[in-house]
């Protein structure tokens, strides 16, 4: 693995390697995963106006988990995935303020694949937009995008996802899922999944759900002795905590739980 912004290399091998990273200085940063490598990266801090470019050579795997705690405006993640390679992206967003994040994944060769997982909590007067672009540039490619959000107070939260399968790229599959739970009348939530399909021999689907908190769930929990605030917090935990599957560090998992509690 080559990490340009840290100016260091890790020996190439087939064992999984866990590395903690922080991106604060350079505007554009590069991560390259070499053929045969299996890498776990934990990105704990991304400053505003940063770009992360990722390249996976053939027969490689990358799991990148991002924890956003502070303002992350104008952040871009770009990934190019080679033959028989897979990238898993886990984005836990508990940042604050006006934030825009753009993610682009190019599946450039046969059996290139990706999974994108997002959990976002938008509260107070946060204004957040996530734009996810997945491009199937070769036959026999696969992608799944799962986005879960909670929007409360006077906050705004937008999920925009575009999956493109171009003509000739047969036997490809792409799936999108976007769900946002809204707590308050002044909250603004938008889910916009888009499929751009120029081929017939493929599998594709998308779904979008934006709605208020389930009254039956809320009633059940309050009837069991919780007050409304505690019930909403518990429901939020259940909605957003699946993102923890991408984080192998128990200390980070505990920190995410504390961040959810703090924003509620």
C-alpha positions in Angstrom: 0.0 0.0 0.0 1.2 3.5 -0.8 -0.1 6.5 1.1 1.3 9.6 -0.6 0.3 12.0 2.1 2.1 10.0 4.8 5.1 9.3 2.6 5.4 5.7 3.8 4.8 2.2 2.6 3.5 -1.0 4.2 4.9 -4.4 3.0 2.8 -6.0 0.4 1.2 -9.2 1.7 -2.2 -11.0 1.7 -2.8 -10.5 5.5 -5.2 -7.7 6.4 -3.4 -4.6 7.7 -5.2 -2.0 9.9 -3.9 1.6 9.6 -5.2 4.8 11.3 -5.0 7.9 9.2 -5.7 11.6 9.5 -6.0 14.1 6.6 -5.5 17.7 7.5 -2.7 19.3 5.5 -2.5 18.5 1.8 -5.5 19.4 -0.4 -5.2 16.3 -2.6 -4.2 12.9 -1.1 -3.5 9.6 -2.7 -4.0 6.0 -1.5 -2.9 3.1 -3.7 -3.7 -0.5 -2.9 -1.4 -2.9 -4.8 -2.3 -6.2 -6.4 -2.9 -8.9 -3.8 -3.3 -6.6 -0.8 -6.1 -6.7 1.8 -6.1 -3.4 3.7 -8.3 -1.9 6.4 -8.0 1.9 6.8 -9.6 3.9 9.5 -9.8 7.6 8.7 -10.4 9.6 11.8 -10.2 13.2 10.7 -10.8 14.9 7.3 -10.4 18.7 7.2 -12.5 21.0 4.9 -11.7 21.2 1.1 -9.8 17.9 1.0 -9.7 15.3 -1.9 -8.8 11.6 -1.4 -8.0 9.7 -4.5 -7.9 5.9 -4.2 -6.7 3.3 -6.7 -7.1 -0.5 -6.3 -5.0 -2.7 -8.6 -6.3 -6.1 -9.6 -7.1 -8.8 -7.0 -7.0 -6.3 -4.1 -9.4 -5.4 -1.3 -9.8 -2.2 0.7 -12.1 -1.4 3.6 -12.1 2.3 4.4 -14.0 3.5 7.5 -14.4 7.2 7.9 -15.5 8.9 11.2 -16.6 12.5 10.7 -16.8 14.5 13.9 -16.1 18.1 12.9 -17.0 20.3 9.9 -16.3 18.4 6.7 -17.4 20.9 3.9 -16.3 20.2 0.3 -14.7 16.8 0.9 -14.3 14.4 -2.1 -13.5 10.7 -2.2 -12.6 9.3 -5.6 -12.0 5.5 -6.1 -10.9 3.6 -9.2 -11.3 -0.2 -8.8 -9.5 -2.7 -10.9 -10.2 -6.3 -12.0 -11.5 -8.7 -9.4 -11.0 -6.0 -6.7 -13.4 -4.8 -4.0 -13.8 -1.6 -2.0 -16.0 -1.2 1.1 -16.6 2.4 2.2 -18.2 3.1 5.6 -19.0 6.8 6.4 -20.1 7.6 9.9 -21.2 11.2 9.9 -21.7 12.9 13.2 -20.2 16.2 12.1 -21.8 19.7 12.5 -22.4 22.7 10.3 -22.8 23.1 6.6 -21.2 20.1 5.0 -21.0 18.7 1.4 -19.4 15.3 0.6 -19.0 13.9 -2.9 -18.0 10.3 -3.5 -17.3 8.8 -6.9 -16.5 5.2 -7.5 -15.3 4.0 -11.0 -15.6 0.2 -11.5 -13.2 0.0 -14.4 -12.6 -3.7 -15.0 -14.3 -7.1 -14.9 -15.5 -8.2 -11.4 -14.7 -4.8 -9.9 -17.2 -4.2 -7.0 -18.0 -1.8 -4.2 -20.2 -1.3 -1.2 -21.0 2.1 0.2 -22.5 2.5 3.7 -23.6 5.9 5.2 -25.1 6.8 8.6 -25.7 10.5 9.1 -27.3 12.5 11.9 -28.3 16.0 11.1 -29.4 18.2 14.1 -29.9 21.8 15.2 -29.2 23.9 12.1 -26.9 21.5 10.3 -27.1 21.6 6.5 -25.7 18.4 4.9 -25.5 17.0 1.4 -24.1 13.7 0.3 -23.7 12.9 -3.4 -22.7 9.4 -4.4 -21.8 8.5 -8.0 -21.1 4.9 -9.0 -20.0 4.3 -12.6 -20.1 0.8 -14.1 -17.4 1.2 -16.8 -17.0 -2.5 -17.6 -19.2 -5.6 -17.8 -19.6 -7.9 -14.8 -19.3 -5.2 -12.1 -21.3 -4.9 -8.9 -22.3 -2.1 -6.5 -24.5 -1.6 -3.5 -25.2 1.8 -1.8 -27.0 2.0 1.6 -27.7 5.4 3.1 -29.4 5.9 6.5 -30.1 9.2 8.1 -31.8 11.0 11.0 -32.9 14.6 10.6 -34.1 16.7 13.6 -34.6 20.2 14.8 -34.2 22.7 12.0 -31.6 20.7 10.2 -31.4 19.7 6.5 -30.2 16.4 5.1 -29.9 15.4 1.4 -28.9 12.0 0.0 -28.3 12.1 -3.8 -27.2 8.9 -5.5 -26.5 8.3 -9.2 -25.6 4.8 -10.4 -24.7 4.5 -14.1 -24.4 1.4 -16.2 -23.2 2.2 -19.7 -24.0 0.5 -23.0 -22.2 -2.8 -23.5 -21.5 -3.4 -19.8 -23.6 -6.5 -19.5 -24.2 -8.7 -16.5 -23.6 -5.8 -14.1 -25.6 -5.2 -11.0 -26.3 -2.0 -9.0 -28.5 -1.4 -6.0 -29.4 1.8 -4.1 -31.2 2.3 -0.8 -31.8 5.6 1.0 -33.8 6.1 4.2 -34.2 9.2 6.3 -36.1 9.4 9.5 -37.5 12.9 10.3 -38.1 14.0 13.9 -39.5 17.5 13.6 -41.7 19.6 11.4 -39.0 22.1 10.7 -36.6 19.4 9.5 -35.9 19.1 5.8 -34.9 15.7 4.4 -34.5 14.7 0.7 -33.5 11.3 -0.8 -32.8 11.3 -4.6 -31.7 7.9 -5.9 -31.1 7.9 -9.7 -30.4 5.1 -12.1 -28.8 5.8 -15.5 -29.1 2.6 -17.5 -28.0 2.2 -21.1 -28.0 -1.6 -21.2 -30.6 -4.4 -20.9 -28.7 -7.4 -19.6 -28.3 -6.3 -16.0 -29.9 -6.1 -12.5 -30.7 -2.8 -10.9 -33.0 -1.3 -8.3 -33.4 1.7 -6.1 -35.5 2.8 -3.2 -36.1 5.9 -1.2 -38.0 6.4 2.1 -38.4 9.7 3.9 -40.8 9.8 6.8 -41.4 10.8 10.4 -40.5 8.6 13.4 -42.8 5.6 13.8 -45.6 6.6 16.3 -46.2 2.9 17.3 -42.5 2.4 18.2 -42.5 5.7 20.1 -45.7 4.7 22.0 -44.3 1.3 22.8 -41.1 2.6 24.3 -42.8 5.4 26.3 -45.3 2.8 27.7 -42.3 0.9 29.0 -41.1 3.8 31.2 -38.9 5.8 28.8 -39.6 9.5 28.3 -40.0 10.8 24.7 -36.4 12.0 24.5 -35.0 8.7 25.7 -37.3 6.8 23.3 -36.1 8.9 20.3 -32.5 8.3 21.3 -33.0 4.6 21.5 -34.7 4.5 18.1 -31.9 6.6 16.6 -29.3 4.2 18.0 -31.1 1.3 16.3 -31.3 3.2 13.0 -27.7 4.4 12.8 -25.6 1.8 14.7 -25.4 -0.8 11.9 -22.5 1.4 10.5 -20.4 0.1 13.4 -19.9 -3.1 11.4 -17.2 -1.2 9.4 -15.3 -0.2 12.5 -13.1 -2.8 14.1 -11.7 -0.7 16.9 -13.9 -1.0 20.0 -12.7 2.4 21.3 -14.0 4.0 18.0 -17.3 2.1 18.3 -17.8 3.5 21.8 -16.9 7.0 20.5 -19.5 6.7 17.8 -22.2 5.7 20.4 -21.2 8.8 22.5 -21.4 11.0 19.4 -24.9 9.8 18.7 -26.0 10.4 22.3 -24.4 13.9 22.3 -26.2 15.0 19.1 -29.5 13.8 20.4 
